[in-house]
């Protein structure tokens, strides 16, 4: 199995530290739950005493409810009229919907008056939001405005946050408060002290994944086969390039192993990495994320659905059936077969 093991005491100490550093913290539980699962994150948010949690899409609301979270649930993806699940959330007393277009403000006020909403303001992300220079003309009568949300780029410009919050303050419902993301914690606290309205801060990655030393991913060795140079292996008969071993390890495409989201290249070296990886693939030497006998080893062929064939050259059996071997994963794209706490929960 592909397993995530968590040092419960150390991980939760980190969570508490973030909660203490971020007044008005709103934990985010979305997608695959950052590898931990959204239900588990909802339970941990409740343990932190959070009165609000944020999910990505309306379809994720139910998992948080079933996990027992009793506070408010913010849906981060903005409401759209074609989304039936989003429309159903408008009348759910536990849900706060995000609204990011003037026409949607009007539609909700007309068709679902009294809905609890956050008004999203356009930022330099250029993703969703109402332009700051349109806020003063925005009629929010008939809506239960819980705040204004500012979703900043990853770098988190405090100057941009301050400018947009100032625009909010001039609106008649500006006192409802401003919700930020991606600000440095020190910057957030300083800005919160400046502003005349309540502030909140959504945190996902830095909360759940901010202490990577407190958890580890492992795959289980399922089989080990000694092979000679030139042996055909796998679905497509790839030939081994030396004497060694084929190690079959749990963890494949169904788990998200060896899958990666595109990355933005900020330097010439980073731009060369895809080329180098492509050349290695042509040579049949794609490095796997599995560590065997002290280092990462190449795939014998592309990963299977639930397992991977890894080649280890040289003499000496590199692993035994049942061994758990380290695997490097991208937590936001990985689904584990099992998530365990190495320190008893409670």
TIMAR-286113 format. One line per field, with one value per residue (C-alpha): residue number from 1; residue in three letters; chain; x, y negated, z negated. Coordinates in Angstrom, 1 decimal. Each point is the difference from the previous one (the first is absolute). Layout:
pos <- (NUM, ...)
code <- (ala, ...)
unit <- (A, ...)
X <- (X, ...)
Y <- (Y, ...)
Z <- (Z, ...)
END
This chain:
pos <- (1, 2, 3, 4, 5, 6, 7, 8, 9, 10, 11, 12, 13, 14, 15, 16, 17, 18, 19, 20, 21, 22, 23, 24, 25, 26, 27, 28, 29, 30, 31, 32, 33, 34, 35, 36, 37, 38, 39, 40, 41, 42, 43, 44, 45, 46, 47, 48, 49, 50, 51, 52, 53, 54, 55, 56, 57, 58, 59, 60, 61, 62, 63, 64, 65, 66, 67, 68, 69, 70, 71, 72, 73, 74, 75, 76, 77, 78, 79, 80, 81, 82, 83, 84, 85, 86, 87, 88, 89, 90, 91, 92, 93, 94, 95, 96, 97, 98, 99, 100, 101, 102, 103, 104, 105, 106, 107, 108, 109, 110, 111, 112, 113, 114, 115, 116, 117, 118, 119, 120, 121, 122, 123, 124, 125, 126, 127, 128, 129, 130, 131, 132, 133, 134, 135, 136, 137, 138, 139, 140, 141, 142, 143, 144, 145, 146, 147, 148, 149, 150, 151, 152, 153, 154, 155, 156, 157, 158, 159, 160, 161, 162, 163, 164, 165, 166, 167, 168, 169, 170, 171, 172, 173, 174, 175, 176, 177, 178, 179, 180, 181, 182, 183, 184, 185, 186, 187, 188, 189, 190, 191, 192, 193, 194, 195, 196, 197, 198, 199, 200, 201, 202, 203, 204, 205, 206, 207, 208, 209, 210, 211, 212, 213, 214, 215, 216, 217, 218, 219, 220, 221, 222, 223, 224, 225, 226, 227, 228, 229, 230, 231, 232, 233, 234, 235, 236, 237, 238, 239, 240, 241, 242, 243, 244, 245, 246, 247, 248, 249, 250, 251, 252, 253, 254, 255, 256, 257, 258, 259, 260, 261, 262, 263, 264, 265, 266, 267, 268, 269, 270, 271, 272, 273, 274, 275, 276, 277, 278, 279, 280, 281, 282, 283, 284, 285, 286, 287, 288, 289, 290, 291, 292, 293, 294, 295, 296, 297, 298, 299, 300, 301, 302, 303, 304, 305, 306, 307, 308, 309, 310, 311, 312, 313, 314, 315, 316, 317, 318, 319, 320, 321, 322, 323, 324, 325, 326, 327, 328, 329, 330, 331, 332, 333, 334, 335, 336, 337, 338, 339, 340, 341, 342, 343, 344, 345, 346)
code <- (unk, unk, unk, unk, unk, unk, unk, unk, unk, unk, unk, unk, unk, unk, unk, unk, unk, unk, unk, unk, unk, unk, unk, unk, unk, unk, unk, unk, unk, unk, unk, unk, unk, unk, unk, unk, unk, unk, unk, unk, unk, unk, unk, unk, unk, unk, unk, unk, unk, unk, unk, unk, unk, unk, unk, unk, unk, unk, unk, unk, unk, unk, unk, unk, unk, unk, unk, unk, unk, unk, unk, unk, unk, unk, unk, unk, unk, unk, unk, unk, unk, unk, unk, unk, unk, unk, unk, unk, unk, unk, unk, unk, unk, unk, unk, unk, unk, unk, unk, unk, unk, unk, unk, unk, unk, unk, unk, unk, unk, unk, unk, unk, unk, unk, unk, unk, unk, unk, unk, unk, unk, unk, unk, unk, unk, unk, unk, unk, unk, unk, unk, unk, unk, unk, unk, unk, unk, unk, unk, unk, unk, unk, unk, unk, unk, unk, unk, unk, unk, unk, unk, unk, unk, unk, unk, unk, unk, unk, unk, unk, unk, unk, unk, unk, unk, unk, unk, unk, unk, unk, unk, unk, unk, unk, unk, unk, unk, unk, unk, unk, unk, unk, unk, unk, unk, unk, unk, unk, unk, unk, unk, unk, unk, unk, unk, unk, unk, unk, unk, unk, unk, unk, unk, unk, unk, unk, unk, unk, unk, unk, unk, unk, unk, unk, unk, unk, unk, unk, unk, unk, unk, unk, unk, unk, unk, unk, unk, unk, unk, unk, unk, unk, unk, unk, unk, unk, unk, unk, unk, unk, unk, unk, unk, unk, unk, unk, unk, unk, unk, unk, unk, unk, unk, unk, unk, unk, unk, unk, unk, unk, unk, unk, unk, unk, unk, unk, unk, unk, unk, unk, unk, unk, unk, unk, unk, unk, unk, unk, unk, unk, unk, unk, unk, unk, unk, unk, unk, unk, unk, unk, unk, unk, unk, unk, unk, unk, unk, unk, unk, unk, unk, unk, unk, unk, unk, unk, unk, unk, unk, unk, unk, unk, unk, unk, unk, unk, unk, unk, unk, unk, unk, unk, unk, unk, unk, unk, unk, unk, unk, unk, unk, unk, unk, unk, unk, unk, unk, unk, unk, unk, unk, unk, unk, unk, unk, unk)
unit <- (A, A, A, A, A, A, A, A, A, A, A, A, A, A, A, A, A, A, A, A, A, A, A, A, A, A, A, A, A, A, A, A, A, A, A, A, A, A, A, A, A, A, A, A, A, A, A, A, A, A, A, A, A, A, A, A, A, A, A, A, A, A, A, A, A, A, A, A, A, A, A, A, A, A, A, A, A, A, A, A, A, A, A, A, A, A, A, A, A, A, A, A, A, A, A, A, A, A, A, A, A, A, A, A, A, A, A, A, A, A, A, A, A, A, A, A, A, A, A, A, A, A, A, A, A, A, A, A, A, A, A, A, A, A, A, A, A, A, A, A, A, A, A, A, A, A, A, A, A, A, A, A, A, A, A, A, A, A, A, A, A, A, A, A, A, A, A, A, A, A, A, A, A, A, A, A, A, A, A, A, A, A, A, A, A, A, A, A, A, A, A, A, A, A, A, A, A, A, A, A, A, A, A, A, A, A, A, A, A, A, A, A, A, A, A, A, A, A, A, A, A, A, A, A, A, A, A, A, A, A, A, A, A, A, A, A, A, A, A, A, A, A, A, A, A, A, A, A, A, A, A, A, A, A, A, A, A, A, A, A, A, A, A, A, A, A, A, A, A, A, A, A, A, A, A, A, A, A, A, A, A, A, A, A, A, A, A, A, A, A, A, A, A, A, A, A, A, A, A, A, A, A, A, A, A, A, A, A, A, A, A, A, A, A, A, A, A, A, A, A, A, A, A, A, A, A, A, A, A, A, A, A, A, A, A, A, A, A, A, A, A, A, A, A, A, A)
X <- (0.0, 1.0, 0.0, 0.2, 1.4, -0.5, 1.7, -3.2, 1.5, 2.5, -2.4, -2.7, 2.5, 0.8, -3.8, -0.4, 3.0, -1.6, -3.3, 1.7, 2.0, -3.1, -2.9, -3.2, 1.4, -2.3, 1.5, -0.5, -1.0, -0.3, 0.8, 1.7, 0.3, 3.7, 0.6, -1.7, -3.6, -2.5, -2.0, 3.1, 0.9, -3.5, 0.4, 3.4, -1.4, -2.7, 2.7, 1.7, -3.2, -0.6, -3.5, 0.4, 1.6, 0.4, -0.5, 0.7, -3.3, -3.6, 0.4, 2.5, -2.4, -1.6, 3.2, 0.8, -3.5, 0.1, 3.4, -1.9, 1.1, -2.7, 1.2, -0.3, 1.2, 1.3, -0.1, 3.0, -1.0, -2.4, -3.7, -1.0, -3.7, 0.7, 1.2, -2.9, 2.1, 1.1, -3.5, -1.2, 2.7, -1.6, -2.8, 2.2, 0.3, 3.5, 1.5, 1.4, 0.2, 2.6, -1.3, 2.4, -2.1, -2.5, -2.6, 0.2, -0.5, -3.2, -1.1, 0.5, -1.7, -3.0, -0.3, 1.4, -0.3, 1.7, 2.8, 3.2, 2.8, 3.6, 0.6, 3.2, 2.1, 2.2, 3.7, 3.2, -0.8, -2.5, -2.1, -3.3, -1.3, -1.8, 2.3, 0.8, -1.1, -3.5, -0.5, -1.6, -2.9, -0.6, -3.5, 0.1, -3.5, -1.7, 3.2, 1.5, 3.6, 2.4, 3.1, 2.1, 2.6, 3.4, 1.7, 3.6, 2.8, 2.3, 2.5, -2.7, 0.5, -0.9, -0.2, -2.6, -1.9, 0.0, -1.2, -2.9, -1.0, -0.1, -2.4, -2.1, -0.1, -1.7, -3.0, -3.0, 0.4, 3.8, -0.2, -0.9, 3.7, 2.7, 1.3, 3.5, 2.2, 3.7, 1.3, 3.0, -1.2, 1.9, -1.4, -3.5, 0.1, 1.4, -2.6, -2.8, 1.1, -0.2, -3.4, -3.3, -1.9, 0.3, 2.5, 0.3, 2.7, -0.5, 2.9, 0.4, 3.5, 1.9, -2.4, -0.2, 3.3, 2.1, 1.9, 1.0, 2.3, -3.1, -1.3, 1.4, -1.2, 1.0, -0.8, -0.1, 2.3, -2.3, 2.5, 3.8, 1.3, 3.7, 0.6, 2.9, 1.0, -2.4, -2.9, -3.4, -2.2, -3.4, -2.9, 2.1, 3.0, 2.5, 3.5, 2.1, 3.3, 2.0, -0.1, -2.2, -3.4, -3.6, -1.7, -3.7, -1.2, -3.6, -0.8, -1.0, -2.0, -3.2, 1.8, 1.5, 3.5, 2.4, -2.7, 0.9, -1.8, 1.8, 2.4, 0.9, 3.7, 1.6, 3.5, 2.0, 0.9, -3.7, -0.7, 2.6, -1.5, -2.9, 2.6, 2.2, -2.9, -1.1, 3.5, 0.1, -3.4, 1.4, 2.9, -2.3, 1.3, -2.9, 0.7, -2.8, -1.0, 0.8, 3.1, 1.6, 3.4, 0.6, -0.8, -2.8, -0.2, -1.2, -3.4, 0.3, -3.0, -2.7, -2.0, -3.0, -3.4, 0.9, 3.6, 3.3, 2.9, 3.3, 3.4, 3.0, 3.2, 2.9, 0.3, -1.7, -3.8, -1.0, -3.3, -2.2, -3.8, -1.8, 2.7, -1.3, 2.2, -0.1, -1.7, 0.0, -3.5, -1.8, -2.4, -2.7, -0.2, 0.4, -2.7, 1.3, -1.4, 0.5, 0.7, 1.3, 1.0, 3.2, -1.0, -3.4, -2.8, -1.9)
Y <- (0.0, -3.6, -1.4, -3.4, 0.2, -3.1, -0.8, -1.2, -1.9, -1.9, -0.7, -1.3, -2.2, -1.6, -0.5, -1.7, -2.2, -1.3, -0.6, -2.0, -2.0, -0.8, -1.6, 0.7, 3.1, 1.7, 3.5, 1.1, 3.6, 0.6, 2.4, 3.1, -1.7, -0.7, 3.8, 0.4, 0.0, -2.7, 1.8, 0.3, -3.6, -1.0, 1.9, -1.6, -3.4, 0.6, 1.1, -3.4, -1.7, -1.4, -1.4, -0.1, 2.3, -0.6, 2.6, -0.3, 0.9, 0.6, 3.7, 0.1, -1.5, 3.3, 1.8, -2.8, 0.2, 3.8, -0.3, -1.9, -3.6, -2.2, -3.5, -2.0, 1.5, -2.5, 1.2, -1.7, 0.6, -2.8, 0.6, 0.5, 0.3, 3.3, 1.8, 1.7, 1.0, -3.5, -1.3, 2.5, -1.3, -3.5, 1.3, 2.1, -1.9, 1.5, -1.2, -3.3, -0.4, -2.0, -2.5, -1.5, -1.7, -3.0, 2.0, 2.8, -2.3, -1.2, 3.5, 1.4, -3.1, 0.6, 3.8, 0.9, -3.2, 0.3, 2.3, -0.2, -1.1, -1.2, -2.6, 0.8, -2.9, 0.2, 0.2, 0.3, 3.7, -0.9, 3.0, -1.0, -3.1, -3.4, -2.9, -2.2, -3.1, 1.6, 0.6, -3.3, 0.5, 3.6, 0.4, 2.8, -0.5, 3.2, 2.0, 1.1, -1.3, 1.8, -1.7, -0.8, 2.4, -0.9, 3.0, -1.1, 1.6, 2.4, -2.8, -1.9, -3.7, -1.8, -3.3, 1.5, 1.4, -3.4, -1.8, 2.3, 0.1, -3.8, 0.2, 2.3, -2.3, -2.7, 2.2, -0.2, 3.8, -0.2, 0.5, 3.6, 0.8, 1.0, 3.6, 0.4, 2.8, 0.4, -2.8, 0.6, 0.6, -3.1, -2.1, 1.2, -0.8, -3.5, -0.7, 1.3, -2.5, -2.8, 0.7, -1.3, 3.2, 3.6, 2.2, 3.7, 2.1, 3.1, 2.5, 3.3, 1.1, -1.7, 1.4, 3.6, 0.5, -2.6, 2.6, 2.7, 1.6, 1.1, 2.4, 2.5, 2.0, 3.6, 2.7, 3.7, 2.4, 2.6, 2.1, 0.2, 1.7, 0.6, -0.7, 0.1, -2.7, -0.2, 1.7, -1.1, -1.3, -1.7, -0.4, -1.2, 2.2, -2.6, 1.4, -0.4, -1.7, 2.0, 2.8, -0.8, 0.2, -1.0, -1.3, -0.2, -2.7, -1.1, -3.5, -0.8, -2.4, 0.6, -1.4, -2.9, 1.4, -1.6, -2.5, -3.6, -3.3, -2.3, -2.3, -3.6, -0.4, -3.0, 0.7, 1.3, 3.1, 0.7, -0.3, 2.7, 2.5, 1.2, 0.5, 2.0, 2.1, 0.6, 1.2, 2.4, 1.4, 0.6, 1.9, 2.0, -1.4, -1.9, -0.3, 1.3, -1.7, 3.2, 0.3, 3.4, 0.9, -3.6, -1.8, -0.6, 2.6, -0.1, 1.4, 3.2, -1.3, -2.7, 0.5, 2.4, -0.9, 1.1, 1.0, -0.8, 2.1, -1.5, 1.2, 0.3, 1.0, 1.9, 3.0, 0.4, 0.1, -3.7, 0.7, 2.8, 0.5, -2.0, -2.7, -3.5, -2.3, -3.8, -1.7, -3.6, -1.2, -3.3, -0.1, -2.0, 2.7, 3.2, 2.3, 2.4, 3.5, -0.6, -3.0, 0.9, -2.0, 1.4, -1.6, 1.0, -2.5, -1.7)
Z <- (0.0, 0.4, -3.5, -1.7, -3.5, -2.2, -3.3, -1.6, -2.9, 2.1, 2.9, -2.4, -1.8, 3.4, 0.6, -3.4, 0.7, 3.3, -1.7, -2.7, 2.6, 2.2, -1.9, 1.9, 1.7, 2.5, 0.8, 3.6, 0.8, 3.7, 2.8, -1.4, -3.3, 0.5, -0.1, -3.4, 1.2, -0.5, -2.7, -2.2, 0.6, -1.1, -3.2, -0.7, 0.7, -2.6, -2.5, 0.6, -0.9, 3.4, 0.5, 3.8, 2.6, 3.8, 2.7, 3.7, 1.7, -1.1, 0.5, -2.9, -2.5, -1.0, -0.9, -2.5, -1.5, -0.3, -1.8, -2.6, 0.6, -1.4, 0.9, 3.1, 3.3, 2.6, 3.7, 1.7, 3.6, 0.9, 0.6, 3.6, 1.2, 1.9, -3.2, -1.7, -3.0, -0.5, 0.2, -2.6, -2.3, 0.0, -2.2, -2.3, -3.3, -0.6, 3.3, 1.1, 3.8, 1.8, 2.6, 2.6, 2.7, -0.1, 1.9, -2.5, -2.9, 1.7, 0.8, -3.5, -1.6, 2.3, -0.2, -3.4, -2.2, -3.4, 1.2, -1.9, 2.3, 0.3, 2.7, 1.9, 1.2, 3.2, -0.7, 2.1, 0.2, 2.7, -0.8, -1.7, -1.5, 0.3, 0.9, -2.9, 1.9, 0.3, -3.7, -1.0, 2.6, -1.2, -1.4, -2.7, -1.4, -0.6, -0.7, -3.3, 0.7, -2.2, 1.4, 3.0, 1.2, 1.5, 1.7, 0.5, 2.1, -1.7, -0.8, -1.9, 0.5, -3.2, 1.9, 2.4, -3.0, -1.7, 3.1, 0.6, -3.7, 0.1, 2.9, -2.0, -3.0, 2.0, 0.8, -2.3, -0.7, -0.3, -3.7, 0.5, 0.2, 2.4, 0.6, 1.4, 1.4, 0.7, -2.3, -2.2, -3.5, -1.3, 2.8, -0.7, -3.7, 0.7, 2.7, -2.3, -2.7, 2.5, 1.5, -1.5, 0.7, -1.1, 1.9, 0.7, 1.7, 2.1, -0.3, 1.6, 1.1, -2.8, -2.6, 1.0, 1.9, -1.8, -2.1, 2.5, -2.5, -1.9, 2.6, 2.6, 2.9, 0.6, 2.6, -0.9, 1.9, 1.6, 2.0, 0.7, 3.1, 0.9, 3.7, 2.4, 2.5, 2.9, -1.7, 1.3, -2.7, -0.4, 2.3, 2.9, -0.2, -1.0, -0.3, -3.1, 0.7, -2.6, -2.5, -3.0, -1.5, 0.9, -3.2, 0.2, -2.4, -0.8, 1.3, 3.5, 2.2, -2.0, -3.0, 2.0, -0.3, 2.5, 1.1, -0.3, 0.7, 2.5, -1.7, 0.9, 1.0, -1.7, 1.2, 3.0, -2.1, -0.7, 3.7, 0.7, -2.4, 2.3, 2.8, -2.3, -1.1, 3.6, 0.9, -2.9, 1.1, 3.5, -1.6, -2.1, -3.3, -1.5, -3.7, -2.2, -3.3, -1.9, -2.1, 0.0, -1.5, -0.9, 3.2, 2.5, 2.7, 3.6, 1.1, 2.0, 2.0, -0.7, -3.2, 0.0, -1.5, -3.6, 0.1, 1.6, 1.4, -1.1, 1.2, -2.4, 1.6, -1.6, -2.3, -3.3, -0.5, -0.6, -1.9, -1.2, 0.4, -2.6, -0.4, -0.1, 2.2, 0.0, 3.0, 0.9, 0.8, 0.8, -2.9, 1.9, 2.8, -2.1, -1.3, -2.7, -0.7, -3.7, -2.2, -3.5, -3.0, -1.6, -3.3, -1.3, 0.8, -2.7)
END
